[in-house]
Amino acid sequence: ITKNQTAIRFMKKRILITGSNGLLGQKLVELLRQQAHVDLIATARGANRLPVTEGYTYAPLDITVQAEVNAVFDQFKPEVVIHTAAMTNVDTCETDREGCDLLNVDAVAYLIQACEKHGSYLCHLSTDFIFDGADGPYTEEGKPNPISYYGESKLKAEELLFHSNIRWSIARTVLVYGIVPDMSRSNIVLWVKKSLEDGKTIQVVTDQFRTPTLAEDLAMGCWLLSKDEVEGIFNISGSDFLTPYEMAVMTADYYGLDKSLLQKADSSTFQQTAKRPARTGFVLDKAKKVLGYTPRTFQEGIALMAQ
């Protein structure tokens, strides 16, 4: 090994990702494995589902088991952790509160303790659902008031970070969409496209507002935070403030599908276990100014997915 190679090896930043089999996790692996100065560790529960196997090391990890968390940290000693794994099905969180707490709160406590031991920086993913939706879009200073158990669990995790002794950032995001070869769940663009292609009439709400986030943009936001280990809370979402109905119309327009199959509905039409905030979305001034974060438009996001 030459002196230069030795120097490069020591300059590399070791980054560990949780939830690498998920949509955001897969986008992060794709982005970070191409960074010359990153030594990447991808972790998820069970087997590796990523289509590429080069440019990173995979380690199975169930973050709800503290002994597993400690063992993986002891083995890899990450300098940076990007924590994407969570229970994100809002209705499941409402009905399985114990499971929700285990994954969204207890696991975060285990990660914080491991980060404290190893001096690791933690970039933690959070959500617009910590807000009640009374007066979005929100800045980072907005007052949390969750109306679902999912939102409560994510707020509890944030509070664990506030009271910890580690260096951390929180990346709050909104309605993530995107596509990867192995999808564990759908999203609004894919759902609308498939429904209209199948000739199905679908009801789409007009009384909720969000800033939908392309998974590639969210991955970039996490990288901008992690590469310089920036501390604090940051809104990382899209910038277009839209209703799901408007998103559906834009999706139909892009693919040239029949918009007459889209029916306007309000939230009361749907029987959902958990309440959804009416008007969230984020103001991105801080992320743009401090990180140089520049999200794509929703239309650009659809086009990227189509590619």
PyMOL commands that set and color helices and strands:
alter all, ss='L'
color gray80, all
select helices_A, chain A and resi 3-11+23-32+66-76+90-95+97-118+128-130+149-162+188-197+215-227+244-255+259-261+267-269+285-291+298-306
alter helices_A, ss='H'
color red, helices_A
select strands_A, chain A and resi 13-18+38-44+57-60+80-83+121-127+168-173+176-177+202-205+213-214+232-235+262-265
alter strands_A, ss='S'
color yellow, strands_A
deselect
rebuild
show_as cartoon
